[in-house]
Amino acid sequence: MEVWILGLARVKKRYHRHGVGEKLYREVEKRLEEAGIRMMIVDTEQGNVEALDFFKKMGFNTAREHIWMTKTLK
């Protein structure tokens, strides 16, 4: 089974450092595990230090480089 979560947004600044993002993330992870999902992959921009730090804190540890290609359609 494959699950895609698109458009995960950041927690408002005033709620940073209160554990809100971690609680939300842990709930998503729990539900995915209950559904039998065995792996998660996250994608963020290289310069998004806050997101990278957050995902490292959540246990993600292997960064892989990949290339996104775009094409503008008429």
C-alpha positions as CSV (number, residue, x, y, z in Angstrom):
1,M,0.0,0.0,0.0
2,E,1.2,3.5,-0.8
3,V,0.0,6.7,1.0
4,W,0.8,10.2,-0.1
5,I,0.3,13.2,2.2
6,L,0.7,16.4,0.3
7,G,0.9,19.9,1.6
8,L,1.8,19.3,5.2
9,A,2.0,22.8,6.6
10,R,4.0,24.2,9.5
11,V,2.6,25.0,12.9
12,K,2.0,28.7,13.5
13,K,5.0,30.4,15.1
14,R,3.1,31.1,18.4
15,Y,2.7,27.4,18.9
16,H,6.4,26.5,18.2
17,R,8.1,24.8,21.1
18,H,4.8,23.6,22.6
19,G,5.0,20.1,21.1
20,V,2.0,20.6,18.7
21,G,3.9,19.6,15.5
22,E,5.3,16.5,17.2
23,K,1.9,15.4,18.5
24,L,0.3,15.8,15.1
25,Y,3.2,14.0,13.5
26,R,3.1,11.1,16.0
27,E,-0.6,10.6,15.4
28,V,-0.1,10.4,11.7
29,E,2.7,7.9,12.2
30,K,0.6,5.8,14.5
31,R,-2.2,5.6,12.1
32,L,0.1,4.7,9.2
33,E,1.6,1.9,11.3
34,E,-1.9,0.7,12.2
35,A,-2.7,0.6,8.5
36,G,0.4,-1.6,7.8
37,I,2.6,1.1,6.3
38,R,6.2,0.2,6.8
39,M,8.1,3.2,5.5
40,M,7.8,7.0,5.3
41,I,9.6,9.3,2.9
42,V,9.5,13.1,3.4
43,D,10.4,15.8,1.0
44,T,11.4,19.3,1.7
45,E,13.7,21.9,0.3
46,Q,17.4,21.8,1.1
47,G,17.4,25.2,2.7
48,N,14.3,24.5,4.9
49,V,16.4,24.1,8.1
50,E,13.4,24.1,10.4
51,A,11.7,21.2,8.5
52,L,15.0,19.2,8.3
53,D,15.6,19.6,12.0
54,F,12.0,18.6,12.8
55,F,12.2,15.5,10.7
56,K,15.5,14.5,12.2
57,K,14.0,14.9,15.6
58,M,11.1,12.6,14.5
59,G,13.7,9.9,13.6
60,F,14.3,10.5,9.9
61,N,18.1,10.1,9.4
62,T,19.0,9.3,5.8
63,A,19.1,12.3,3.4
64,R,19.1,11.4,-0.3
65,E,19.6,13.8,-3.1
66,H,17.1,13.8,-5.9
67,I,16.3,16.0,-8.8
68,W,12.9,17.6,-9.5
69,M,12.2,18.5,-13.1
70,T,9.4,20.7,-14.2
71,K,7.7,21.5,-17.4
72,T,5.4,24.4,-18.1
73,L,2.4,23.4,-20.2
74,K,0.7,25.8,-22.6
